[in-house]
Amino acid sequence: MGKYVYLFKEGSAEMRNLLGGKGANLCEMYNLGMPVPQGFSVSTEACTRYYQDGQLIAPDIIDQIYTALHETEKIVGKTFGDNKNPFLVSVRSGARVSMPGMMDTILNLGLNDVAVEGLAKLTNNPRFAYDSYRRFIQMFSDVVMEVEKSNFEAILTAKKDEKNVKQDTDLDANDLKAIVASYKAKYKEIKKEEFPQDPKVQLIEAVKAVFRSWDNPRANTYRRLNNIPYEWGTAVNVQQMVFGNMGEDSGTGVAFSRNPATGENVLYGEYLFNAQGEDVVAGIRTPKPISELKKENSALYDEFFRIAKTLEAHYRDMQDMEFTIEKGKLFMLQTRNGKRTAQAALKVAIDLVKEGVLNEKEALLKVEPKQLDSLLHPQFDPEALKNAPVITTGLNASPGAATGHIVFTAEKASQFVKEKKWPVVLVREETSPEDIEGMFIAKGVLTARGGMTSHAAVVARGMGTCCVAGASEIHVNTEGNYFILNGKRYNEGDWISLDGSTGRVYGEQIKTIDATVSGDFATLMAWADKYRALKIRTNADNPRDARVAYKFGAEGIGLCRTEHMFFDADRIPAVREMIISNTLEQRQVALAKIMPMQKKDFIGLYEEMHGFPVTIRYLDPPLHEFLPTAKEDIENLAKTMGITYEELSKTVEYLHETNPMLGHRGVRLLVTYPEIAVMQTTAVIEAAIDVNKRGGSVIPEIMIPIICDSKEFKYVKDIVVKTADEIIKAAGVKLTYSVGTMIEIPRAALLADEIAKEAEFFSFGTNDLTQMTFGFSRDDAGKFLGDYYSRKIFESDPFAHVDTKGVGKLMQMAVQLGKSTRPDIKLGICGEHGGDPASVEFCHNIGLSYVSCSPFRVPLARLAAAHANIKNPR
Amino acid sequence: MGKYVYLFKEGSAEMRNLLGGKGANLCEMYNLGMPVPQGFSVSTEACTRYYQDGQLIAPDIIDQIYTALHETEKIVGKTFGDNKNPFLVSVRSGARVSMPGMMDTILNLGLNDVAVEGLAKLTNNPRFAYDSYRRFIQMFSDVVMEVEKSNFEAILTAKKDEKNVKQDTDLDANDLKAIVASYKAKYKEIKKEEFPQDPKVQLIEAVKAVFRSWDNPRANTYRRLNNIPYEWGTAVNVQQMVFGNMGEDSGTGVAFSRNPATGENVLYGEYLFNAQGEDVVAGIRTPKPISELKKENSALYDEFFRIAKTLEAHYRDMQDMEFTIEKGKLFMLQTRNGKRTAQAALKVAIDLVKEGVLNEKEALLKVEPKQLDSLLHPQFDPEALKNAPVITTGLNASPGAATGHIVFTAEKASQFVKEKKWPVVLVREETSPEDIEGMFIAKGVLTARGGMTSHAAVVARGMGTCCVAGASEIHVNTEGNYFILNGKRYNEGDWISLDGSTGRVYGEQIKTIDATVSGDFATLMAWADKYRALKIRTNADNPRDARVAYKFGAEGIGLCRTEHMFFDADRIPAVREMIISNTLEQRQVALAKIMPMQKKDFIGLYEEMHGFPVTIRYLDPPLHEFLPTAKEDIENLAKTMGITYEELSKTVEYLHETNPMLGHRGVRLLVTYPEIAVMQTTAVIEAAIDVNKRGGSVIPEIMIPIICDSKEFKYVKDIVVKTADEIIKAAGVKLTYSVGTMIEIPRAALLADEIAKEAEFFSFGTNDLTQMTFGFSRDDAGKFLGDYYSRKIFESDPFAHVDTKGVGKLMQMAVQLGKSTRPDIKLGICGEHGGDPASVEFCHNIGLSYVSCSPFRVPLARLAAAHANIKNPR
């Protein structure tokens, strides 16, 4: 039997995990001597027990709650349910990290038919007392007893109609008394029992309701999106009510210690006199800017300003505070580190360093890496967004905001742009390599299928194009040039808007604001570079992406997917010729056509990287990906290639695979067709010699994918080395290069010691490694992962965040085993996880040398790497 | 610089790994005082160095060879290349285990133009000398210098024609002298250099040739089929020549110490006077049975008989010996444990126990588990097989021999049988569940695609039907009722024969011999059961298979694949109804139809197992496997189900998966549709209660497949337990059951400690675990595994033998982790590896409780388990 309930005087800010953020900060403010209404917190561990015990609060916890309640009553000198001076409380959720609006709150708890009379007498304000009681009945019924709010709203409206008034405030005490009676009657009608009169019953039921709300669908979704473990649970804060609605000397407000939009160092917020918190939120009355308070009541303003600055200095961060004024006395109800825009985050962090409050490391930790995205991509104008309904939601596959005319094909995208119907958004069932040109022209890409690592998502992130993927509610009819969503038809040319940062889709044109990168950005990035240990590389397959990434600070290419170069219209014929070759000689003829093109690609990449290392991965996908599957396409291709339809069909059929992800791909192709490795090596090495002759200092890194065995690696490495050394010798130059492998098959991780004897570097391909380790493919998992989230089996998408328990265990094994046979082995990651802050931190912690991510994620990765090294220095 | 060459007096039988089997046994015989021609062995380590050094013999090894040669010369008192009394040697390969006929041999080495004269004078037999020289030139040129044998045979034939004689023996010394001259001229013409005259050069080149032959294609294939590591290498034995062809007082022969076909305790073999070993093999002259020797020369016979019995007692096993008689003197050239039929193996082992030579454990080790297969299945009549050409080869997927008329569909199989066109062999591109009836009717199954764990292979093994799978050279045209193989057409009704134990296919009718199980079999099995620690279970999905397995000694069912029960014609409609249901209610209606059928299945299985545990795996394959894909079939099904073609097509399309192996299957289906788990649990538990009421003692084990996470397992387990406990409670009975999981996803092995907290048993699904760990699917790997063998990256099929390094490492982790949180966890294996002796040994060594295999493999597994426990007792 542990301790589950803590009086505010027993807690502190350090006890956030136990008391939740709100509870811990209330304790801290109390201990700082600030005016905080008395109360106590029921801990997150009580929440965990509640669920363990089958959604029951155990008797020992109930006892502790009652004891704490009694202690609090003694401090404030009021008694629960007292008919003269009743003690009223608020009951609020408070998780370890803030989940605004996700869970439940109950105010004015403790009122009943007796206490309301006492409150009326005590305050000499029956109207206030009955108004509070009515609000409490409605809120308690709704939140705790699951009686729909609308039942009560109808009664309120009827009374206002009867009295012919518009505002709630126009109703008098008697009206409200009558309303209370009607409310209670309605409650009894629905629940078949009286509205609970015992305040202690009310309290326990309210605590349960808060615990229950931890598990409501919106809380679950929020947690998943924000990577918050379900196990954490929520605390419950029970706190003496103070009233901002006791007259014109009372009020309530919220304020930030600095401007959360810009970061400017001014008090920012709003307040209302004679109001409770919900009035500010409800938007019926317009609150006043906090600066007005200075004029209306400068003493109060000064007191609040002083508290705000004290809290900011104490927490060493911008604060977001709630306060209430009861009959001229200020009470602090909450403080927490304020949420802010990316721009504000930068400015606040840098200002706090200038003000001597923070050092550079601390300042870096104040900026969330994910926030940087919004500085690099266009965003919607918040005003324009306000009233736009979300028509569907997909995966936030590539950040930014896009608005444009719907087109369904890459050709139409070009045509629209020529006709000045600009901008466009490309909508596809899913994209394929032929869509790349269209994706480049479009402002945004929307797909009905595919996950965070689908073609659309990967390519869009590389380009920095906004993308919402896997919006499974839309049904695309490409031939018909329309899609259907919830019964509505959206045609070519209609406006659509995508938010790639949230996955939201809007069925209209919404104004966007361009990205703005301030000087603060450069300052912060310079600090990040100073404190990080990980190198940051980029995944880039063409000079354009490489250039962007270099500009964003990439220190090399960690992954060049050579097959992406194969899809260009001018080279795909040669690739297909290679595939349908029946003999080595035929294949070599085709490869000879491809070689100069690859060489040119590599020259471009080397040049853009200015001497930084460039890792080139050899052919990865199964060959059938380069061939058409539709009858018509096969016919056309056969004609072009001068062979019969039957011949080509036979090849296509032969290459068909039951499970392409587990098929003839990567190194397996090179084992079967070593001549492909010879061709790619020739291109890599000749390109490097070419650039170095013109003053470059290229050190190519050749990477063999899909390895599962050291002999398999050695077989291909021997071919690579023989080819490379012959070319270097013939050219009479010196050139350093290395040959390494991806670790993306579980067996490669398990046998990394043997493989490291041959491989000079490892790069973790966490996309494939995740697929193989979990035994599901990213293409197919979409169908059931939703069930896994809703049943709380998984809490986050393993393709978005490295699964540290399973996949991460294999990675750690591979690191240890690899170092055991090659202590200086270079270790990197080039899966999509390389751009995920949590995964970057994991990579730092297990001792990788670098992470590689898409160009637009490079700044994010630089900051995440700094965070990781500050938290856990190498 | 180590020791690479050993004189016979320096070695012993224990040095087999270093000296090879032949070399070690020569040393042993020498040390036993037996008449062995002098010589030495070049070790297997020298072979390894030869390959490491780039196919060169290092100077230090050459020095050691020359030193050993010199020592031997001193012992025998002859000199290499001497013109009076030349020393001649044989050079033979000798690997750690015998690989008969796979590698090269050179006889009469040391002859040259000078030595031949010496030999002629010494033996006073010029004909013998020149005949030996001619044979040597031909053999050396062919084996060592790669000059085709046919070049020399043409010269020999021309001479015989010229002299108008038929036999080689009809040529005289002068003829042979002329032939030698022509041979040398031919050699020079082809090689552009003289035939090597220096015996030391001859020797080193011959040693190289033997080393080289370790890597020839037929040796590589033999090793892969017999699971012999390439790294072992071969030794080379250099031994003084003795001549069986020096006249009628000379001869040569081979003999077994017991009959290798029956095991009968009589000397068995044959010999020829005035002949060398190759004459016996060539079949030009008919050798005499060894019993004749007793009449022809009883002293010699007695000496040999004594030696044979001494060797048998010394090696405590039946011996296979080669001998030569030179001018009346007996020489032993080789002894080794003799290969024998399964029947003989049993008899010899049991007789040796009766004779007090072996104890039971030792006798068990003398029988290879794999041999038992041939006792349980029909075999070809060896005589009938002798001249049948192999038309193609596939995988030896299910043992036994079958001959029959070709049919291409299950319907045709039934029709043929009705029409008395019996027996039939079913030929398919690959089989699917609809073919099961046809597979049951057919004597054998031949498929063009699919591996050792393909549908055809798994089902055929279960039934005990002979199967050759993945014979990729055949092109099946099912509509046309024929297949094409190497340009030849085989029609329906044509005769074909399959050897499921070797994978060979014959294009004609071949007589088969039925299986015969003797009393020796029961004796050996009883011994095996006495000494094994592993329990042996079976994989069985129906009472028929369960009955067979029980008869073969299965101690329970380790895997019942419930989905196999779904394909029956009378229940597939209900299964399809469940799949196309749109609501939970519809699905429950369909499931309610399936439940009683499943219950009936389980009752049958429980009854056949007589109280042994029965492990029932819940639904495993993706749902689309139950739906048709061809347009016509969809149309028909839609009609039957009373829905539109479009509706059904949409469902089929929706269920389509890119990588079905990594798709929505196993536990993932149960997470999405918990009602399936409820249905299956109801059937499992109600069936058990039913059987137990009638006096049974069923303990069902419920197994959830494809688990990757403990929460995932717990989610389904909770549903199972709730359902089961409610049924048990309602029935008012007591029933014990357990809920466990398969370990077949790498992540499950990595997190086995967490999973074991919930799961009461683990069963390793090594088929899937191998696929995921290697990252290739058994369906697709067929295309490239051949390249992996030919390039020596893999030496055995990981789907046939557990990959102990990678997959095995995961298994070991899972065992350790599982035991760490549940020390008494039951651990089994139910992948196809459960019937592979090497894998059974591995399972014993890592501490599993049982292995489960197809019914016909149960005896094999019992013996393999005994071997494992005798070698490494628990």
Interface residues (C-beta under 8 A of the other chain):
Chain A: E657 T658 N659 P660 M661 L662 G663 H664 R668 V671 T672 I706 C708 D709 K711 E712 Y715 E744 I745 P746 R747 L750 L751 D768 Q771 M772 T773 F774 G775 F776 S777 D779 D780 A781 K783 F784 D787 Y788 R791 K792 I793 F794 D803 K805 G806 V807 K809 L810
Chain B: E657 T658 N659 P660 M661 L662 G663 H664 R668 V671 T672 I706 C708 D709 K711 E712 Y715 E744 I745 P746 R747 L750 L751 D768 Q771 M772 T773 F774 G775 F776 S777 D779 D780 A781 K783 F784 D787 Y788 R791 K792 I793 F794 D803 K805 G806 V807 K809 L810
